[in-house]
Amino acid sequence: MQSIIQDTKECYLCRLEAERRGYFGTLPGEGLHKHHIFFGPANRKLSEKYGLTVWLCYQHHEGNKGVHLHRPADLSLKGIAQREFEKTHSREQFREIFGKSWLN
């Protein structure tokens, strides 16, 4: 399934940072990694099934600012993903599928 979070192939977190700074131009789409927001063997498949994926540059994926090393970035993406999921499903369905809610 295609991502329900983004429809352009650019780093999702670079885009959020650029928009916070008031930049709305085109960002490069090269050297990107597909990130499954809920990772691990079972959750990676579920992320793919429900479209809970985003494109990330190396720095935001595996680098110092990356979601695999920087917990706040990881938690932010999990919250964004759950909100998108809940546009078409319930919170209870999310908990049943992913084991817990990432929203308060």
Sine and cosine of phi, psi and omega as CSV:
sin_phi,cos_phi,sin_psi,cos_psi,sin_omega,cos_omega
0.00,0.00,0.57,-0.82,0.06,-1.00
-0.96,0.27,0.43,-0.90,-0.01,-1.00
-0.86,0.52,0.68,-0.73,0.12,-0.99
-1.00,-0.04,-0.02,1.00,-0.06,-1.00
-0.99,-0.16,-0.62,0.79,0.00,-1.00
-0.63,-0.77,0.50,-0.87,-0.01,-1.00
-0.88,-0.47,0.07,1.00,0.05,-1.00
-0.89,-0.46,0.52,-0.85,0.01,-1.00
-1.00,-0.05,1.00,0.06,0.08,-1.00
-0.48,-0.87,0.29,-0.96,0.00,-1.00
-0.90,0.43,0.86,-0.51,-0.04,-1.00
-0.88,0.47,-0.67,0.75,-0.03,-1.00
-0.97,0.26,-0.56,0.83,0.12,-0.99
-0.88,0.48,-0.65,0.76,0.02,-1.00
-0.88,0.47,-0.71,0.70,0.02,-1.00
-0.87,0.49,-0.69,0.73,0.03,-1.00
-0.89,0.45,-0.69,0.72,-0.02,-1.00
-0.90,0.44,-0.67,0.75,0.00,-1.00
-0.92,0.39,-0.58,0.82,0.07,-1.00
-0.89,0.46,-0.51,0.86,0.01,-1.00
-1.00,0.03,-0.03,1.00,0.03,-1.00
1.00,0.02,0.27,0.96,0.02,-1.00
-0.98,-0.18,0.81,-0.58,-0.03,-1.00
-0.83,-0.56,0.34,0.94,0.01,-1.00
-0.99,0.17,-0.15,-0.99,-0.01,-1.00
-0.99,0.15,0.67,-0.74,0.08,-1.00
-0.96,-0.28,0.47,-0.88,0.02,-1.00
-0.88,0.47,0.55,-0.84,0.00,-1.00
-0.90,-0.44,0.44,0.90,-0.04,-1.00
-0.97,-0.24,0.44,-0.90,0.06,-1.00
0.92,0.40,0.51,0.86,-0.06,-1.00
-1.00,-0.06,0.45,-0.89,0.05,-1.00
-0.90,-0.43,0.68,-0.73,0.10,-0.99
-0.99,0.17,0.86,-0.51,-0.03,-1.00
-0.96,-0.28,0.81,-0.58,0.10,-0.99
-1.00,0.01,0.92,-0.40,-0.17,-0.98
-0.87,0.49,-0.62,0.79,0.08,-1.00
-0.96,-0.26,0.97,-0.24,-0.15,-0.99
-0.97,-0.24,0.00,-1.00,-0.20,-0.98
0.98,-0.21,0.39,-0.92,-0.12,-0.99
-0.78,0.63,-0.78,0.62,-0.05,-1.00
-0.96,0.28,-0.70,0.72,-0.06,-1.00
-0.94,0.34,-0.48,0.87,0.06,-1.00
-0.87,0.49,-0.69,0.72,0.02,-1.00
-0.91,0.42,-0.63,0.77,0.02,-1.00
-0.93,0.37,-0.63,0.78,0.07,-1.00
-0.86,0.51,-0.68,0.73,0.03,-1.00
-0.91,0.42,-0.72,0.69,-0.03,-1.00
-0.86,0.51,-0.66,0.75,-0.08,-1.00
-0.99,-0.14,0.09,1.00,0.06,-1.00
0.97,0.25,0.46,0.89,-0.02,-1.00
-0.99,-0.11,0.90,0.43,-0.01,-1.00
-0.72,-0.70,0.43,-0.90,0.11,-0.99
-0.60,-0.80,0.33,-0.94,0.12,-0.99
-1.00,0.00,0.69,-0.72,0.03,-1.00
-0.72,-0.69,0.60,-0.80,0.14,-0.99
-0.95,0.31,0.23,-0.97,-0.01,-1.00
-0.82,0.57,-0.72,0.70,-0.06,-1.00
-0.87,0.50,-0.63,0.78,0.00,-1.00
-1.00,0.07,-0.20,0.98,0.01,-1.00
-0.99,-0.13,-0.84,0.54,-0.10,-1.00
-0.85,-0.52,-0.14,0.99,-0.02,-1.00
-0.98,0.20,-0.18,-0.98,-0.04,-1.00
-0.87,0.50,-0.52,0.85,0.03,-1.00
-1.00,-0.07,0.11,0.99,-0.14,-0.99
-0.97,0.25,0.45,-0.89,-0.05,-1.00
-0.90,0.43,-0.37,0.93,0.02,-1.00
-0.99,0.13,-0.23,0.97,0.01,-1.00
-0.86,-0.51,-0.32,0.95,-0.11,-0.99
-0.90,-0.43,0.99,-0.13,-0.11,-0.99
-0.83,0.56,-0.67,0.74,0.01,-1.00
-0.85,0.52,-0.63,0.78,0.03,-1.00
-0.91,0.41,-0.66,0.75,0.02,-1.00
-0.88,0.47,-0.74,0.68,-0.02,-1.00
-0.91,0.41,-0.60,0.80,0.04,-1.00
-0.88,0.48,-0.73,0.68,0.02,-1.00
-0.90,0.44,-0.62,0.79,0.03,-1.00
-0.89,0.47,-0.66,0.75,0.05,-1.00
-0.90,0.43,-0.69,0.72,0.03,-1.00
-0.87,0.50,-0.71,0.70,-0.02,-1.00
-0.89,0.46,-0.69,0.72,-0.01,-1.00
-0.90,0.43,-0.64,0.77,0.03,-1.00
-0.88,0.48,-0.67,0.74,0.03,-1.00
-0.90,0.43,-0.69,0.73,0.02,-1.00
-0.85,0.52,-0.68,0.74,-0.07,-1.00
-0.96,0.27,-0.06,1.00,0.12,-0.99
-0.94,0.34,-0.40,0.92,-0.02,-1.00
-0.81,-0.59,-0.08,1.00,-0.01,-1.00
-0.70,-0.72,0.19,-0.98,0.03,-1.00
-1.00,0.00,0.26,-0.97,0.08,-1.00
-0.91,0.42,-0.61,0.79,0.03,-1.00
-0.88,0.47,-0.66,0.75,0.06,-1.00
-0.88,0.47,-0.65,0.76,0.02,-1.00
-0.87,0.49,-0.73,0.68,0.00,-1.00
-0.88,0.48,-0.66,0.75,0.00,-1.00
-0.89,0.46,-0.63,0.77,-0.07,-1.00
-0.99,0.17,-0.72,0.69,-0.13,-0.99
-0.97,-0.25,-0.03,1.00,0.13,-0.99
1.00,-0.01,-0.33,0.94,0.01,-1.00
-0.24,-0.97,0.24,-0.97,0.09,-1.00
-0.99,-0.14,0.64,-0.77,0.04,-1.00
-0.98,-0.19,0.10,1.00,0.03,-1.00
-0.92,-0.39,0.54,-0.84,0.00,-1.00
-0.97,0.26,0.00,0.00,0.00,0.00
